[in-house]
Amino acid sequence: MATSEPGIMGLEDFTTALDWQARHAEENGAPATARVIRALAGVRASDTATGRRIAAWPGLTLKDAMPLRLAGGFHHLLLTGADDRLAEVYAGTITDQSAVDAMVLDLTHKFDALLVPWLDGPPQTNEAGRSASIMAGLLWLAQRVRAPRFDLFELGASAGVNTMIDRYFFRLGDTEVGPSDSPMRIIPEWRGASPPAPPAAFGIASVKGCDIAPINLADPEPALRLKAYVWPDAGERMARIDAAIALAGVQPPDLVAADAGDFAAAMLARPAQAGRARVMFHSIMWQYMPAATQALITAAFEAAGAEATPETPLGWIALETDPATFRHELRVRLWDSDAHQGEEHLLSQAHPHGAWVEWL
């Protein structure tokens, strides 16, 4: 999968990056979050620890998701009850940008010590709605492998919301898959033809995920932090994270703390099992990885793909952002030494949080 640099994710200029991030929120149904993001310009100019940290930011502003780090911090103030003023902004009652600017600046002065640590790490944005595209890609693969039994592993799994994909119910156009009684119901607006129905032998045998700092959904404090990164003016997203927390309470997702490159290499080094397809997937994380890590994973996959057979196929499902259109593109590769040798297929475009999927 190609890296996004030196495109929009390579932006260092704060003003340009802030505008891109705000427009991205606006394009995807979160105008209130966009207003909070735009207000960070005033925070940057302020005499606060948070402002000074932003002004001296050492990396790529957008690739580091720096604006979204602080957006999570401000939402957290509301979720914890520390201050409820932003509720009117998120509800759309206050829409004047100058009023939001003043409010966010005042909150920064008041809660400076609480906000600064939110800049220490990237946002953990687990979105179950994106699993619609992942499942569609899996159904596409199921038509092309001899035995549609899958061992899945996810890079950048955060809290493991999408590693619970086998426990979700999906309605993707006319195609349904997953337990019908699941509390997590993924039913996006489907555009275009429906993806192929699951074959009789279809199944997910295992799912494992990695993250540098995985979140334990069973722990209320980290779970609330995860919710803080969800854009609060996207109500369906908040409902989905609550459903994911409930499912994790019954059976936690299988997660390990690991670098994505090391984890991918370790999973590929495992002996392949005949009659099972190994498939790696990731969503909206590839762009944030160093180019060296991207190259390492790609090389390891292509080497492993050269050893794949029809009995031990290898797949790669990627759902990543087209920075020009804000749409998420589903790209799938398959190796089996027979008809498929790792050619990349663009299968769909989707809303960043799964509200709609257009099957190509």
RASULTA-V127307 format. One record per residue. N is the residue number from 0. RES is the residue in three letters. SS is DSSP state (~ for helix, > for strand, _ for the rest). PSI is psi in degrees with one decimal (999 if undefined). D_FIRST is the distance of its C-alpha to the first C-alpha in Angstrom with 2 decimals. Layout:
N:RES:SS:PSI:D_FIRST + N:RES:SS:PSI:D_FIRST
This chain:
0:MET:_:130.5:0.00 + 1:ALA:_:149.1:3.79 + 2:THR:_:161.4:6.55 + 3:SER:_:-11.2:9.40 + 4:GLU:_:149.3:12.04 + 5:PRO:_:35.7:14.56 + 6:GLY:_:-144.4:14.79 + 7:ILE:~:-32.6:16.61 + 8:MET:~:-12.9:15.21 + 9:GLY:~:6.1:16.83 + 10:LEU:_:127.9:20.18 + 11:GLU:_:-27.5:23.03 + 12:ASP:_:121.5:25.83 + 13:PHE:~:-47.4:27.10 + 14:THR:~:-44.3:28.70 + 15:THR:~:-42.6:25.76 + 16:ALA:~:-40.7:23.38 + 17:LEU:~:-42.2:26.08 + 18:ASP:~:-41.7:26.56 + 19:TRP:~:-45.1:22.89 + 20:GLN:~:-39.3:22.86 + 21:ALA:~:-42.8:26.22 + 22:ARG:~:-35.4:25.27 + 23:HIS:~:-42.6:22.23 + 24:ALA:~:-44.7:24.79 + 25:GLU:~:-43.3:27.26 + 26:GLU:~:-20.2:24.92 + 27:ASN:_:35.3:24.27 + 28:GLY:_:23.4:27.86 + 29:ALA:_:64.9:28.58 + 30:PRO:~:-30.6:30.96 + 31:ALA:~:-42.4:32.89 + 32:THR:~:-37.6:29.93 + 33:ALA:~:-40.0:29.23 + 34:ARG:~:-40.1:32.84 + 35:VAL:~:-40.6:32.56 + 36:ILE:~:-45.3:29.50 + 37:ARG:~:-30.6:31.44 + 38:ALA:_:-13.8:34.35 + 39:LEU:~:-18.7:32.49 + 40:ALA:~:-41.7:33.55 + 41:GLY:~:-36.0:37.09 + 42:VAL:~:-42.0:36.18 + 43:ARG:~:-34.5:34.65 + 44:ALA:_:-3.4:37.98 + 45:SER:_:160.6:40.08 + 46:ASP:_:66.1:42.04 + 47:THR:_:161.1:40.23 + 48:ALA:~:-37.3:38.22 + 49:THR:~:-45.7:35.27 + 50:GLY:~:-42.9:35.71 + 51:ARG:~:-36.8:36.07 + 52:ARG:~:-40.7:32.93 + 53:ILE:~:-46.1:30.94 + 54:ALA:~:-29.3:32.69 + 55:ALA:_:19.0:31.85 + 56:TRP:_:126.8:28.20 + 57:PRO:_:-15.0:26.66 + 58:GLY:_:-155.1:22.92 + 59:LEU:_:111.1:20.60 + 60:THR:_:-46.9:22.37 + 61:LEU:_:-41.8:19.63 + 62:LYS:_:-32.3:16.74 + 63:ASP:_:-4.1:19.43 + 64:ALA:_:36.7:20.31 + 65:MET:~:-43.5:23.84 + 66:PRO:~:-35.7:25.49 + 67:LEU:~:-25.0:24.27 + 68:ARG:~:-48.7:25.67 + 69:LEU:~:-33.2:29.08 + 70:ALA:~:-38.5:28.84 + 71:GLY:~:-39.8:28.64 + 72:GLY:~:-40.8:31.64 + 73:PHE:~:-40.2:33.74 + 74:HIS:~:-36.4:33.03 + 75:HIS:~:-34.1:34.00 + 76:LEU:~:-38.6:37.38 + 77:LEU:~:-44.7:38.07 + 78:LEU:~:-33.8:36.89 + 79:THR:_:-7.8:39.06 + 80:GLY:_:9.0:42.03 + 81:ALA:_:-35.4:42.21 + 82:ASP:_:131.7:42.53 + 83:ASP:_:9.3:42.38 + 84:ARG:_:-33.6:42.54 + 85:LEU:~:-12.1:38.92 + 86:ALA:~:-38.5:39.64 + 87:GLU:~:-32.2:41.23 + 88:VAL:~:-49.2:38.21 + 89:TYR:~:-28.5:35.78 + 90:ALA:_:-9.5:38.33 + 91:GLY:_:8.5:38.48 + 92:THR:_:-39.8:42.13 + 93:ILE:_:116.3:41.50 + 94:THR:_:-10.9:39.38 + 95:ASP:_:124.1:40.89 + 96:GLN:~:-37.9:38.39 + 97:SER:~:-35.3:41.22 + 98:ALA:~:-40.0:42.43 + 99:VAL:~:-41.1:39.02 + 100:ASP:~:-47.3:38.75 + 101:ALA:~:-40.7:42.14 + 102:MET:~:-46.8:41.42 + 103:VAL:~:-39.3:38.16 + 104:LEU:~:-42.1:39.93 + 105:ASP:~:-40.7:42.86 + 106:LEU:~:-37.2:40.68 + 107:THR:~:-44.5:39.04 + 108:HIS:~:-40.9:42.50 + 109:LYS:~:-36.8:43.70 + 110:PHE:_:32.2:40.74 + 111:ASP:~:-46.7:39.40 + 112:ALA:~:-30.0:39.46 + 113:LEU:~:-30.2:37.55 + 114:LEU:~:-34.9:34.82 + 115:VAL:~:-44.7:34.01 + 116:PRO:~:-18.8:32.41 + 117:TRP:~:-14.7:29.81 + 118:LEU:~:-4.4:28.29 + 119:ASP:_:-23.9:27.80 + 120:GLY:_:162.2:24.46 + 121:PRO:_:160.2:21.57 + 122:PRO:_:143.9:22.22 + 123:GLN:_:92.2:21.78 + 124:THR:_:90.4:20.92 + 125:ASN:_:121.6:20.86 + 126:GLU:_:110.1:21.12 + 127:ALA:~:-26.2:22.21 + 128:GLY:~:-27.1:21.92 + 129:ARG:~:-18.9:18.13 + 130:SER:~:-15.7:18.83 + 131:ALA:~:-44.5:20.02 + 132:SER:~:-40.4:16.58 + 133:ILE:~:-45.5:15.54 + 134:MET:~:-39.6:18.82 + 135:ALA:~:-41.1:18.42 + 136:GLY:~:-36.5:15.22 + 137:LEU:~:-39.0:17.28 + 138:LEU:~:-35.4:20.17 + 139:TRP:~:-44.3:18.22 + 140:LEU:~:-36.0:17.31 + 141:ALA:~:-24.6:20.96 + 142:GLN:_:-9.7:22.18 + 143:ARG:_:0.2:20.39 + 144:VAL:_:155.0:21.27 + 145:ARG:_:-41.6:24.87 + 146:ALA:_:107.3:25.40 + 147:PRO:_:54.6:23.56 + 148:ARG:>:127.1:24.04 + 149:PHE:>:135.6:21.05 + 150:ASP:>:112.0:20.52 + 151:LEU:>:147.0:17.89 + 152:PHE:>:139.6:16.54 + 153:GLU:>:136.8:14.98 + 154:LEU:_:140.5:13.49 + 155:GLY:_:49.3:15.34 + 156:ALA:_:-9.8:17.87 + 157:SER:_:-111.4:20.49 + 158:ALA:_:1.4:23.60 + 159:GLY:_:18.9:22.08 + 160:VAL:~:-44.4:22.82 + 161:ASN:~:-7.7:20.04 + 162:THR:~:-8.8:20.80 + 163:MET:~:21.0:24.05 + 164:ILE:~:-30.8:22.47 + 165:ASP:~:-10.2:24.95 + 166:ARG:~:6.6:27.80 + 167:TYR:_:150.5:26.96 + 168:PHE:>:132.9:28.49 + 169:PHE:>:137.2:26.38 + 170:ARG:>:105.8:27.75 + 171:LEU:>:90.9:25.07 + 172:GLY:_:-123.3:27.24 + 173:ASP:_:0.8:29.69 + 174:THR:>:128.4:27.69 + 175:GLU:>:143.3:28.74 + 176:VAL:>:148.0:27.48 + 177:GLY:_:165.9:28.34 + 178:PRO:_:125.2:31.72 + 179:SER:_:-18.5:33.83 + 180:ASP:_:12.2:35.61 + 181:SER:_:140.0:32.65 + 182:PRO:_:-16.1:33.22 + 183:MET:_:110.0:29.57 + 184:ARG:>:111.4:29.46 + 185:ILE:>:103.0:26.24 + 186:ILE:_:77.2:27.48 + 187:PRO:_:162.2:25.46 + 188:GLU:>:121.7:26.74 + 189:TRP:>:127.5:25.18 + 190:ARG:>:135.2:24.78 + 191:GLY:_:-170.5:24.70 + 192:ALA:_:153.1:25.21 + 193:SER:_:150.0:25.02 + 194:PRO:_:162.4:22.40 + 195:PRO:_:144.1:24.03 + 196:ALA:_:150.6:26.59 + 197:PRO:_:133.1:26.08 + 198:PRO:_:164.2:27.82 + 199:ALA:_:-36.4:30.87 + 200:ALA:_:4.3:29.30 + 201:PHE:_:137.4:26.25 + 202:GLY:>:155.4:25.87 + 203:ILE:>:109.7:23.85 + 204:ALA:>:-36.2:25.46 + 205:SER:>:153.1:23.87 + 206:VAL:>:130.1:21.48 + 207:LYS:>:144.8:20.87 + 208:GLY:>:160.5:19.07 + 209:CYS:>:156.0:18.81 + 210:ASP:>:149.9:19.27 + 211:ILE:_:-40.5:20.74 + 212:ALA:_:77.4:23.67 + 213:PRO:_:147.0:23.80 + 214:ILE:_:134.0:26.29 + 215:ASN:_:106.1:29.19 + 216:LEU:_:-17.6:29.88 + 217:ALA:_:-12.0:33.32 + 218:ASP:_:117.5:34.35 + 219:PRO:~:-38.5:35.61 + 220:GLU:~:-51.4:34.87 + 221:PRO:~:-33.4:31.13 + 222:ALA:~:-38.4:30.84 + 223:LEU:~:-34.9:32.56 + 224:ARG:~:-40.8:30.23 + 225:LEU:~:-42.7:27.26 + 226:LYS:~:-31.1:29.24 + 227:ALA:~:-29.1:29.81 + 228:TYR:_:-12.8:26.16 + 229:VAL:_:131.6:26.43 + 230:TRP:_:118.1:27.60 + 231:PRO:_:-18.9:31.26 + 232:ASP:_:13.7:31.79 + 233:ALA:_:84.4:29.39 + 234:GLY:~:-39.3:31.93 + 235:GLU:~:-32.7:29.98 + 236:ARG:~:-41.1:27.36 + 237:MET:~:-39.3:30.27 + 238:ALA:~:-38.2:31.67 + 239:ARG:~:-38.0:28.46 + 240:ILE:~:-32.8:28.23 + 241:ASP:~:-41.0:31.89 + 242:ALA:~:-39.0:31.26 + 243:ALA:~:-40.6:28.48 + 244:ILE:~:-40.3:30.93 + 245:ALA:~:-43.0:33.57 + 246:LEU:~:-38.3:31.48 + 247:ALA:~:-28.4:30.47 + 248:GLY:~:-28.2:34.19 + 249:VAL:~:-44.3:34.91 + 250:GLN:_:110.3:32.21 + 251:PRO:_:146.8:29.85 + 252:PRO:_:154.7:26.14 + 253:ASP:_:101.9:25.21 + 254:LEU:>:148.1:23.54 + 255:VAL:>:149.3:23.46 + 256:ALA:>:113.2:23.29 + 257:ALA:_:153.9:20.68 + 258:ASP:_:141.3:17.95 + 259:ALA:~:-40.9:14.49 + 260:GLY:~:-43.6:13.94 + 261:ASP:~:-40.7:17.43 + 262:PHE:~:-45.6:17.20 + 263:ALA:~:-43.4:14.22 + 264:ALA:~:-41.7:16.14 + 265:ALA:~:-41.1:19.31 + 266:MET:~:-37.0:18.20 + 267:LEU:~:-24.1:16.91 + 268:ALA:~:-14.0:20.25 + 269:ARG:_:143.2:22.26 + 270:PRO:_:132.2:24.13 + 271:ALA:_:143.2:22.73 + 272:GLN:_:128.7:25.31 + 273:ALA:_:137.7:26.45 + 274:GLY:_:8.3:26.19 + 275:ARG:_:141.2:23.32 + 276:ALA:>:126.2:19.60 + 277:ARG:>:130.3:17.39 + 278:VAL:>:125.7:14.49 + 279:MET:>:141.5:12.23 + 280:PHE:>:157.2:11.53 + 281:HIS:>:155.2:11.05 + 282:SER:>:124.3:12.11 + 283:ILE:_:50.8:12.36 + 284:MET:_:-23.3:11.87 + 285:TRP:~:-39.9:8.48 + 286:GLN:~:-22.6:10.07 + 287:TYR:~:-8.7:13.10 + 288:MET:_:149.2:12.08 + 289:PRO:_:148.1:13.22 + 290:ALA:~:-34.2:11.14 + 291:ALA:~:-38.6:12.91 + 292:THR:~:-40.9:11.87 + 293:GLN:~:-45.8:8.11 + 294:ALA:~:-38.6:9.08 + 295:LEU:~:-46.1:11.51 + 296:ILE:~:-43.3:9.59 + 297:THR:~:-45.3:7.20 + 298:ALA:~:-41.4:10.61 + 299:ALA:~:-39.0:12.47 + 300:PHE:~:-42.6:10.62 + 301:GLU:~:-34.5:11.06 + 302:ALA:~:-43.4:14.57 + 303:ALA:~:-35.7:15.35 + 304:GLY:~:-32.5:14.20 + 305:ALA:~:-21.4:16.73 + 306:GLU:_:-5.0:19.35 + 307:ALA:_:151.7:18.68 + 308:THR:>:169.6:21.57 + 309:PRO:_:-25.9:22.68 + 310:GLU:_:-21.6:24.44 + 311:THR:>:64.2:21.61 + 312:PRO:_:162.5:18.35 + 313:LEU:>:133.4:14.97 + 314:GLY:>:158.3:12.50 + 315:TRP:>:118.5:9.30 + 316:ILE:>:121.9:9.76 + 317:ALA:>:128.3:7.82 + 318:LEU:>:103.4:10.22 + 319:GLU:>:160.9:9.50 + 320:THR:>:135.1:11.88 + 321:ASP:_:108.3:12.40 + 322:PRO:_:-17.6:14.69 + 323:ALA:_:-32.1:16.94 + 324:THR:_:-10.5:17.91 + 325:PHE:_:2.1:17.54 + 326:ARG:_:153.8:16.28 + 327:HIS:>:131.3:13.68 + 328:GLU:>:130.2:11.38 + 329:LEU:>:116.6:10.96 + 330:ARG:>:133.6:8.35 + 331:VAL:>:139.6:9.45 + 332:ARG:>:149.5:9.41 + 333:LEU:>:134.7:12.73 + 334:TRP:>:132.2:14.46 + 335:ASP:_:10.1:18.27 + 336:SER:_:7.0:19.68 + 337:ASP:_:-97.4:21.50 + 338:ALA:_:-14.4:20.19 + 339:HIS:_:125.3:16.47 + 340:GLN:>:42.1:14.51 + 341:GLY:_:12.6:10.85 + 342:GLU:_:138.0:10.72 + 343:GLU:_:133.6:8.34 + 344:HIS:>:123.2:10.87 + 345:LEU:>:112.5:11.25 + 346:LEU:>:-32.1:14.08 + 347:SER:>:164.8:15.35 + 348:GLN:>:150.7:15.78 + 349:ALA:>:158.3:17.63 + 350:HIS:_:142.9:19.83 + 351:PRO:_:-24.0:18.36 + 352:HIS:_:17.5:20.84 + 353:GLY:_:13.7:20.98 + 354:ALA:_:-34.7:24.24 + 355:TRP:>:154.7:23.14 + 356:VAL:>:132.2:20.52 + 357:GLU:>:111.4:20.45 + 358:TRP:>:125.1:19.62 + 359:LEU:_:999:18.52
